[in-house]
Amino acid sequence: MIAVSDTSPLNYLALIGEIELLPRIFTRVLIPPAVISELHHARTPPVVVAWTANLPSWVDVVPPGQAFEEAALGRGESEAIAVALQVCADVILIDERKASVVARNHGLIVTGTLGVLDIAAVHPLAPGL
């Protein structure tokens, strides 16, 4: 399964030491450049910055082929939705409510940080669900 992630799920999973749940659930995780930029913000916790400085092999940075403009969304959310639509992702990881609604309105399956934790709890040893 291919997932595209927005900033907050990566940030929170890295903060709680559970970022390695992602490759147990998904075969690939795609991240747009705007998300990488947001993960390098001056106030980003050092553990998150360190993770983004040495991305694992199961993560690919993929720029959106087309701009996705939605007034209520930030750049990371917009690029994540654009990439998810572009690659026909199985799921998009977004925590923010407005972005989740927009993604669902465009036919995407959405889950967030808690959804990832729930999937991992239900299927603890099943990679690529």
C-alpha positions as CSV (number, residue, x, y, z in Angstrom):
1,M,0.0,0.0,0.0
2,I,1.2,3.5,-0.8
3,A,0.5,6.3,1.6
4,V,1.1,10.0,1.1
5,S,1.7,11.9,4.3
6,D,1.2,15.5,5.5
7,T,3.4,17.0,8.2
8,S,1.6,16.3,11.4
9,P,1.5,12.4,11.3
10,L,5.2,12.3,10.6
11,N,5.9,14.8,13.3
12,Y,3.9,13.1,16.0
13,L,5.0,9.6,15.1
14,A,8.6,10.6,15.2
15,L,8.1,12.5,18.5
16,I,6.6,9.4,20.2
17,G,9.2,7.1,18.8
18,E,6.7,5.2,16.6
19,I,7.7,6.4,13.1
20,E,8.8,2.8,12.3
21,L,5.1,1.7,12.3
22,L,4.7,3.3,8.9
23,P,6.8,0.6,6.9
24,R,5.0,-2.1,8.9
25,I,1.7,-0.8,7.5
26,F,2.7,0.7,4.1
27,T,5.1,-0.4,1.4
28,R,5.9,3.2,0.5
29,V,5.4,6.6,2.1
30,L,5.5,9.6,-0.2
31,I,6.1,13.1,1.1
32,P,5.9,16.3,-0.9
33,P,8.6,18.9,-0.7
34,A,6.4,21.3,1.3
35,V,6.1,18.7,4.0
36,I,9.9,18.3,4.2
37,S,10.1,22.1,4.5
38,E,7.5,22.2,7.3
39,L,9.4,19.4,9.1
40,H,12.5,21.7,9.1
41,H,10.7,24.6,10.7
42,A,12.7,26.5,13.3
43,R,10.4,25.2,16.1
44,T,10.4,21.6,14.9
45,P,11.7,19.2,17.7
46,P,15.3,18.0,17.1
47,V,14.2,14.3,16.9
48,V,11.9,15.2,13.9
49,V,14.6,17.2,12.2
50,A,17.1,14.4,12.6
51,W,14.6,11.9,11.1
52,T,14.0,14.1,8.0
53,A,17.8,14.7,7.6
54,N,18.3,10.9,6.9
55,L,15.0,9.6,5.4
56,P,14.7,5.9,5.4
57,S,14.5,3.9,2.2
58,W,10.7,3.4,2.4
59,V,10.2,7.2,2.1
60,D,10.3,9.1,-1.2
61,V,10.0,12.8,-1.7
62,V,7.6,13.4,-4.6
63,P,6.8,16.8,-6.0
64,P,3.3,17.4,-7.1
65,G,2.9,17.4,-10.9
66,Q,0.1,19.9,-10.7
67,A,-0.7,22.6,-8.2
68,F,-3.7,21.9,-5.9
69,E,-5.2,25.1,-4.7
70,E,-7.6,25.2,-1.8
71,A,-7.9,28.4,0.1
72,A,-8.4,26.8,3.5
73,L,-5.3,24.6,3.3
74,G,-1.6,25.1,4.0
75,R,1.1,24.4,1.4
76,G,2.0,20.9,2.9
77,E,-1.6,19.8,3.0
78,S,-2.2,21.0,-0.6
79,E,0.9,19.3,-1.9
80,A,0.1,16.1,0.0
81,I,-3.4,16.0,-1.6
82,A,-2.0,16.8,-5.0
83,V,0.6,13.9,-4.8
84,A,-2.0,11.5,-3.4
85,L,-4.3,12.2,-6.4
86,Q,-1.4,12.1,-8.8
87,V,-0.2,8.6,-7.7
88,C,-3.6,7.2,-6.8
89,A,-2.4,6.6,-3.3
90,D,-4.2,4.0,-1.2
91,V,-4.4,6.4,1.7
92,I,-3.4,9.9,2.7
93,L,-2.2,10.6,6.3
94,I,-3.6,13.9,7.5
95,D,-4.7,15.0,11.0
96,E,-6.2,18.4,10.2
97,R,-10.0,18.3,9.9
98,K,-10.3,20.8,7.0
99,A,-7.7,19.0,5.0
100,S,-9.3,15.7,5.7
101,V,-12.6,16.9,4.5
102,V,-11.1,18.3,1.3
103,A,-9.2,15.0,0.7
104,R,-12.3,12.9,1.2
105,N,-14.2,15.2,-1.2
106,H,-11.7,14.4,-3.8
107,G,-12.2,10.6,-3.3
108,L,-9.1,9.9,-1.1
109,I,-9.1,7.6,1.8
110,V,-7.9,9.5,4.8
111,T,-6.5,8.5,8.2
112,G,-4.3,10.3,10.7
113,T,-1.8,9.7,13.5
114,L,-4.4,7.9,15.6
115,G,-5.5,5.8,12.7
116,V,-2.0,4.6,12.1
117,L,-1.6,3.7,15.8
118,D,-5.0,1.9,15.6
119,I,-4.0,-0.1,12.5
120,A,-0.7,-1.1,14.1
121,A,-2.4,-2.2,17.3
122,V,-4.9,-4.4,15.4
123,H,-2.3,-5.8,13.0
124,P,1.0,-5.6,14.9
125,L,3.1,-7.8,12.6
126,A,1.4,-7.4,9.2
127,P,3.5,-5.3,6.8
128,G,1.9,-3.8,3.8
129,L,-1.7,-4.1,4.9
